[in-house]
Amino acid sequence: ETVALDGDTPEPNEASDVRATLHAVDWGSSSSYTSEGLVIRLNEGDGGLSALSSLASELIDEDSISSMMLGELWNGSFLWWDYAVVVTDVDIGELGVELDTHSDRLRLTAVTYDIDVDGEIEGTGGGDFDLDADDITVEILLDPSVDSSGNITIATDSVNVTPHGLVFDASGGVGALESIVSFFGVDVDGIVEDELSSAVESTLADSIAPMVEEAMEGIRVSESLDIGENSYTVLALPERLEVDETGLDISMKTLVSPYSWESEGWADGPPGPAMGDFYYPDFEGTDGGTELAMSIDFLNQLMYAVWGGGLLDTQLTDEDLGVDISMITLVLPGLTDLTLSIVPTLPPMIVPREDTEAGTELAMDLGDLFVEIYNGDPSEETLYMELYVSTQVPLSLEASAAGDAIGVELGDPTVWVDVVYPDANSADAAGAEAAFEILFPIFLPEVAGAFGEIPIPSFAGFALSDVESALVGDDDGHLMISGNLGAE
């Protein structure tokens, strides 16, 4: 901003000239994904990975373990005796599942309790048997990754089965027959134990990886939003997954675009959204079970899209704005019938800013809005003034209590004006800045509407609760949303 004073006292005449530029570390693409626009963190324990554990216990079918063991397990003969080991009934009690991390793998520990296997040894002198186990513990290491289509895939790395408290009990003549067949290398209780362990291993090994994939397939965003006269798509797909000692991070690439590019200023504006090169978020200072770090770069993707989609290209009358024209006439003499024609030459941009009272907060910069003011219906004869307007608006973003959207609160804007017609030193031009201090707080809700339905990525079948939000990072470049993941 340049200011010229004529030196008269006590109240010198003042003329100001303000134009805006947009600075960014880099420019994104209007049609390509931006890396790490969103990052999801699932911590070990309640509200994080444990939420997936509860789903696992519901999806694992104990009956499938039982059915794999029923029927004949072994048969043979000795002299004139033919015999067969047959399982007639399998009863499995409670199933406990816990998901945590181990080195760079996900570890799922499944414990089946109170196993009771009933059967018989068929043949001369045969009889019934019963095998009881306190529990069977299965530890499965899973290797998660992200494929080229943004799908989280889970591979089974290893399976380890450990039975505890096995007791084999035989009745009738089976004891004598078991002794005979054991002499020839047939271990009846070992056969039953091995088959039980194999059934548990096969069932869990086949079902756990698809189950975890199913639980994670909802970690994406594909939303359509109607804002103003246009519709917008918001996409977020996983691009990288990293497991550490206390949880896992899922980085997501993001893309926001309008169904059609409508803004007059878009063709001559920046090639894509402004990128701030903000540091990857550090989750060490957070204490929620689940966290979502929303990069300011993602918010600027949204701002670029709604700008290009024509949200700010508008024509408004005093009636549309709901303002008393007499208030405007005080600072713009002779204006009796207001019509504003607005063409933004730059996209809005979200930036961190320092405030002496509030500390670090966000602000929205709106630069170089070309505004034509008409005294009546727009025409060459009714043109009252042409000017460029720039403003900075304090911006507060908070996650909703339901954890599914971002709420917006706008502060008082600071407005700068550059009058280009009529002469910038005219009496009419002197009131332009005062006029827009009145008009901008009324106009800004049109922009705030772009934030009204920012979808927060969710898990299929799960929801966030106890949600809190705050700016984090050395550069305050991420809005951190913390909460607890739980089944809906």
Solvent accessible surface area in square Angstrom, and as a share of the most:
residue,aa,sasa,rsa
1,E,123,0.55
2,T,95,0.55
3,V,77,0.44
4,A,67,0.52
5,L,110,0.55
6,D,74,0.39
7,G,59,0.56
8,D,80,0.41
9,T,119,0.69
10,P,127,0.80
11,E,148,0.66
12,P,56,0.35
13,N,108,0.56
14,E,117,0.53
15,A,32,0.25
16,S,33,0.22
17,D,74,0.38
18,V,13,0.07
19,R,130,0.47
20,A,27,0.21
21,T,131,0.76
22,L,37,0.19
23,H,153,0.68
24,A,17,0.13
25,V,100,0.57
26,D,86,0.45
27,W,88,0.31
28,G,18,0.17
29,S,48,0.31
30,S,25,0.16
31,S,91,0.58
32,S,57,0.36
33,Y,76,0.29
34,T,17,0.10
35,S,69,0.44
36,E,50,0.22
37,G,0,0.00
38,L,2,0.01
39,V,0,0.00
40,I,6,0.03
41,R,14,0.05
42,L,0,0.00
43,N,29,0.15
44,E,62,0.28
45,G,30,0.29
46,D,127,0.66
47,G,10,0.10
48,G,0,0.00
49,L,0,0.00
50,S,23,0.15
51,A,9,0.07
52,L,2,0.01
53,S,6,0.04
54,S,52,0.34
55,L,38,0.19
56,A,0,0.00
57,S,39,0.25
58,E,132,0.59
59,L,76,0.38
60,I,5,0.03
61,D,76,0.39
62,E,51,0.23
63,D,102,0.53
64,S,37,0.24
65,I,0,0.00
66,S,17,0.11
67,S,69,0.45
68,M,103,0.46
69,M,2,0.01
70,L,89,0.44
71,G,30,0.29
72,E,97,0.44
73,L,32,0.16
74,W,113,0.40
75,N,93,0.48
76,G,26,0.25
77,S,73,0.47
78,F,41,0.17
79,L,129,0.64
80,W,192,0.67
81,W,51,0.18
82,D,103,0.53
83,Y,18,0.07
84,A,11,0.09
85,V,0,0.00
86,V,22,0.13
87,V,2,0.01
88,T,79,0.46
89,D,71,0.37
90,V,15,0.08
91,D,85,0.44
92,I,22,0.11
93,G,30,0.29
94,E,129,0.58
95,L,16,0.08
96,G,26,0.25
97,V,19,0.11
98,E,78,0.35
99,L,1,0.01
100,D,31,0.16
101,T,10,0.06
102,H,81,0.36
103,S,80,0.52
104,D,80,0.41
105,R,61,0.22
106,L,0,0.00
107,R,58,0.21
108,L,1,0.00
109,T,37,0.22
110,A,0,0.00
111,V,25,0.14
112,T,0,0.00
113,Y,86,0.33
114,D,98,0.51
115,I,3,0.02
116,D,46,0.24
117,V,0,0.00
118,D,47,0.24
119,G,5,0.05
120,E,57,0.25
121,I,4,0.02
122,E,80,0.36
123,G,37,0.35
124,T,90,0.52
125,G,44,0.42
126,G,25,0.24
127,G,18,0.17
128,D,82,0.42
129,F,6,0.03
130,D,38,0.20
131,L,4,0.02
132,D,58,0.30
133,A,5,0.04
134,D,93,0.48
135,D,24,0.13
136,I,0,0.00
137,T,32,0.18
138,V,0,0.00
139,E,62,0.28
140,I,0,0.00
141,L,29,0.15
142,L,0,0.00
143,D,50,0.26
144,P,12,0.07
145,S,57,0.37
146,V,33,0.19
147,D,56,0.29
148,S,116,0.75
149,S,72,0.47
150,G,1,0.01
151,N,64,0.33
152,I,13,0.06
153,T,49,0.28
154,I,11,0.06
155,A,59,0.46
156,T,56,0.33
157,D,77,0.40
158,S,52,0.34
159,V,41,0.24
160,N,90,0.46
161,V,31,0.18
162,T,54,0.32
163,P,38,0.24
164,H,81,0.36
165,G,40,0.39
166,L,54,0.27
167,V,91,0.52
168,F,46,0.19
169,D,89,0.46
170,A,37,0.28
171,S,58,0.38
172,G,73,0.70
173,G,33,0.31
174,V,0,0.00
175,G,35,0.33
176,A,68,0.53
177,L,7,0.03
178,E,33,0.15
179,S,73,0.47
180,I,48,0.25
181,V,3,0.02
182,S,50,0.32
183,F,167,0.70
184,F,118,0.49
185,G,69,0.66
186,V,13,0.08
187,D,78,0.41
188,V,1,0.01
189,D,47,0.24
190,G,16,0.15
191,I,24,0.12
192,V,0,0.00
193,E,57,0.25
194,D,93,0.48
195,E,67,0.30
196,L,2,0.01
197,S,19,0.12
198,S,53,0.34
199,A,4,0.03
200,V,0,0.00
201,E,67,0.30
202,S,37,0.24
203,T,14,0.08
204,L,0,0.00
205,A,26,0.20
206,D,106,0.55
207,S,35,0.22
208,I,0,0.00
209,A,11,0.08
210,P,75,0.47
211,M,8,0.04
212,V,1,0.01
213,E,54,0.24
214,E,90,0.40
215,A,1,0.01
216,M,2,0.01
217,E,107,0.48
218,G,16,0.15
219,I,1,0.01
220,R,79,0.29
221,V,8,0.05
222,S,85,0.55
223,E,75,0.34
224,S,67,0.43
225,L,19,0.09
226,D,121,0.63
227,I,17,0.09
228,G,62,0.60
229,E,185,0.83
230,N,17,0.09
231,S,23,0.15
232,Y,0,0.00
233,T,37,0.21
234,V,3,0.02
235,L,46,0.23
236,A,1,0.00
237,L,32,0.16
238,P,3,0.02
239,E,54,0.24
240,R,84,0.31
241,L,23,0.11
242,E,92,0.41
243,V,22,0.13
244,D,61,0.32
245,E,145,0.65
246,T,79,0.46
247,G,0,0.00
248,L,0,0.00
249,D,17,0.09
250,I,0,0.00
251,S,2,0.01
252,M,0,0.00
253,K,51,0.22
254,T,0,0.00
255,L,23,0.11
256,V,7,0.04
257,S,24,0.16
258,P,11,0.07
259,Y,133,0.51
260,S,45,0.29
261,W,79,0.28
262,E,105,0.47
263,S,10,0.07
264,E,129,0.58
265,G,9,0.08
266,W,74,0.26
267,A,86,0.67
268,D,136,0.71
269,G,21,0.20
270,P,17,0.10
271,P,96,0.60
272,G,0,0.00
273,P,4,0.02
274,A,4,0.03
275,M,20,0.09
276,G,21,0.20
277,D,104,0.54
278,F,43,0.18
279,Y,151,0.57
280,Y,82,0.31
281,P,6,0.04
282,D,88,0.46
283,F,23,0.10
284,E,159,0.71
285,G,79,0.76
286,T,31,0.18
287,D,138,0.72
288,G,14,0.13
289,G,7,0.06
290,T,5,0.03
291,E,1,0.00
292,L,5,0.03
293,A,0,0.00
294,M,0,0.00
295,S,5,0.03
296,I,1,0.00
297,D,16,0.08
298,F,3,0.01
299,L,0,0.00
300,N,4,0.02
301,Q,4,0.02
302,L,3,0.01
303,M,0,0.00
304,Y,6,0.02
305,A,0,0.00
306,V,1,0.00
307,W,0,0.00
308,G,0,0.00
309,G,4,0.04
310,G,15,0.14
311,L,20,0.10
312,L,0,0.00
313,D,37,0.19
314,T,37,0.22
315,Q,104,0.46
316,L,22,0.11
317,T,43,0.25
318,D,19,0.10
319,E,151,0.68
320,D,92,0.48
321,L,18,0.09
322,G,66,0.64
323,V,21,0.12
324,D,79,0.41
325,I,41,0.21
326,S,60,0.39
327,M,92,0.41
328,I,0,0.00
329,T,46,0.27
330,L,151,0.75
331,V,39,0.22
332,L,0,0.00
333,P,68,0.43
334,G,52,0.50
335,L,0,0.00
336,T,98,0.57
337,D,71,0.37
338,L,0,0.00
339,T,5,0.03
340,L,3,0.01
341,S,23,0.15
342,I,6,0.03
343,V,28,0.16
344,P,0,0.00
345,T,47,0.27
346,L,30,0.15
347,P,5,0.03
348,P,4,0.03
349,M,20,0.09
350,I,1,0.01
351,V,32,0.19
352,P,43,0.27
353,R,59,0.21
354,E,131,0.59
355,D,41,0.21
356,T,147,0.86
357,E,165,0.74
358,A,69,0.53
359,G,29,0.28
360,T,48,0.28
361,E,36,0.16
362,L,5,0.03
363,A,0,0.00
364,M,0,0.00
365,D,45,0.23
366,L,2,0.01
367,G,10,0.09
368,D,10,0.05
369,L,0,0.00
370,F,46,0.19
371,V,1,0.00
372,E,37,0.17
373,I,0,0.00
374,Y,22,0.09
375,N,47,0.24
376,G,10,0.10
377,D,118,0.61
378,P,57,0.36
379,S,45,0.29
380,E,158,0.71
381,E,150,0.67
382,T,38,0.22
383,L,44,0.22
384,Y,34,0.13
385,M,0,0.00
386,E,38,0.17
387,L,0,0.00
388,Y,41,0.16
389,V,0,0.00
390,S,11,0.07
391,T,3,0.02
392,Q,47,0.21
393,V,0,0.00
394,P,31,0.19
395,L,4,0.02
396,S,48,0.31
397,L,12,0.06
398,E,110,0.49
399,A,17,0.13
400,S,39,0.25
401,A,95,0.74
402,A,63,0.49
403,G,8,0.07
404,D,87,0.45
405,A,18,0.14
406,I,2,0.01
407,G,35,0.34
408,V,44,0.25
409,E,121,0.54
410,L,48,0.24
411,G,31,0.30
412,D,127,0.66
413,P,25,0.16
414,T,72,0.42
415,V,7,0.04
416,W,81,0.29
417,V,7,0.04
418,D,11,0.06
419,V,13,0.08
420,V,75,0.43
421,Y,99,0.38
422,P,35,0.22
423,D,95,0.49
424,A,47,0.37
425,N,115,0.59
426,S,33,0.21
427,A,87,0.68
428,D,43,0.22
429,A,7,0.05
430,A,84,0.65
431,G,9,0.09
432,A,1,0.00
433,E,61,0.27
434,A,39,0.30
435,A,0,0.00
436,F,3,0.01
437,E,99,0.44
438,I,51,0.26
439,L,3,0.01
440,F,5,0.02
441,P,63,0.40
442,I,61,0.31
443,F,7,0.03
444,L,3,0.01
445,P,78,0.49
446,E,85,0.38
447,V,0,0.00
448,A,20,0.16
449,G,39,0.38
450,A,0,0.00
451,F,0,0.00
452,G,39,0.38
453,E,111,0.50
454,I,3,0.01
455,P,19,0.12
456,I,10,0.05
457,P,11,0.07
458,S,64,0.41
459,F,10,0.04
460,A,57,0.45
461,G,46,0.44
462,F,6,0.02
463,A,40,0.31
464,L,22,0.11
465,S,55,0.35
466,D,110,0.57
467,V,26,0.15
468,E,129,0.58
469,S,33,0.21
470,A,57,0.44
471,L,45,0.22
472,V,34,0.19
473,G,41,0.40
474,D,144,0.75
475,D,38,0.20
476,D,31,0.16
477,G,0,0.00
478,H,5,0.02
479,L,5,0.03
480,M,5,0.02
481,I,0,0.00
482,S,19,0.12
483,G,3,0.03
484,N,54,0.28
485,L,10,0.05
486,G,29,0.28
487,A,76,0.59
488,E,154,0.69
